[in-house]
Amino acid sequence: MSNLLSYKNYNGTVEYSKEDSCLFGKVVGIKSLLSYEGDSVQELKQNFQSVIDEYLEDCKERDVEPEQPYKGTFNVRISPELHRNIAVYAIEHGKSLNAAVEEAIGNMVRAGGQIQETY
């Protein structure tokens, strides 16, 4: 089960504030701080979607490109032994290092199931 909301390729967290007796969250994967709250899961989801729509509309009005989460590039730090092993695997299979890492990540995600919206 995932505690993420998804809308228009953006993801947001779902958290509970015991002190305020409400649900809240923030959009993850971008530098801008976009937060939302609600008294029910349905209200939280509606506010999450409204925050995304307002953000995109604001970017359009200001003629700026909205931040896009998960551009497809990221840096990963691994042990030298694992680096060597994946590089050898790539060479032996006629692949680039990027292709071998993408394959490995794809296999891991498929084995564990993809993140699905649960709300």
BELSUL-V774240 format. One record per residue. OMEGA is omega in degrees with one decimal (999 if undefined). Layout:
BEGIN
omega=OMEGA
omega=OMEGA
END
This chain:
BEGIN
omega=-178.3
omega=175.0
omega=178.6
omega=170.0
omega=178.9
omega=179.5
omega=177.4
omega=178.9
omega=174.8
omega=178.4
omega=178.6
omega=-178.6
omega=173.5
omega=-179.8
omega=-178.8
omega=175.4
omega=178.8
omega=-178.0
omega=-177.0
omega=-176.4
omega=177.5
omega=174.1
omega=177.4
omega=177.2
omega=176.3
omega=177.9
omega=-178.8
omega=176.3
omega=176.0
omega=-179.1
omega=179.8
omega=178.3
omega=176.7
omega=-178.5
omega=-175.5
omega=177.3
omega=178.7
omega=178.7
omega=177.6
omega=177.9
omega=179.9
omega=179.1
omega=177.5
omega=-180.0
omega=178.7
omega=179.8
omega=175.3
omega=-179.7
omega=177.9
omega=178.8
omega=179.1
omega=179.9
omega=178.7
omega=178.4
omega=-178.8
omega=177.9
omega=178.1
omega=177.9
omega=179.5
omega=-179.4
omega=-179.4
omega=-179.7
omega=174.9
omega=179.5
omega=177.6
omega=176.4
omega=177.7
omega=176.7
omega=171.5
omega=-178.4
omega=179.3
omega=176.1
omega=175.2
omega=178.2
omega=179.0
omega=176.4
omega=-179.9
omega=179.7
omega=176.9
omega=179.8
omega=178.7
omega=177.4
omega=179.1
omega=-178.4
omega=-179.3
omega=177.1
omega=177.8
omega=176.9
omega=-178.8
omega=-179.8
omega=-178.3
omega=-178.8
omega=176.6
omega=-178.2
omega=170.8
omega=177.2
omega=178.3
omega=-179.8
omega=179.4
omega=179.2
omega=177.8
omega=177.3
omega=-178.9
omega=179.1
omega=178.2
omega=177.9
omega=179.9
omega=-178.1
omega=178.3
omega=-179.4
omega=-178.1
omega=-177.3
omega=179.2
omega=177.4
omega=178.7
omega=175.5
omega=-176.9
omega=-177.1
omega=999
END
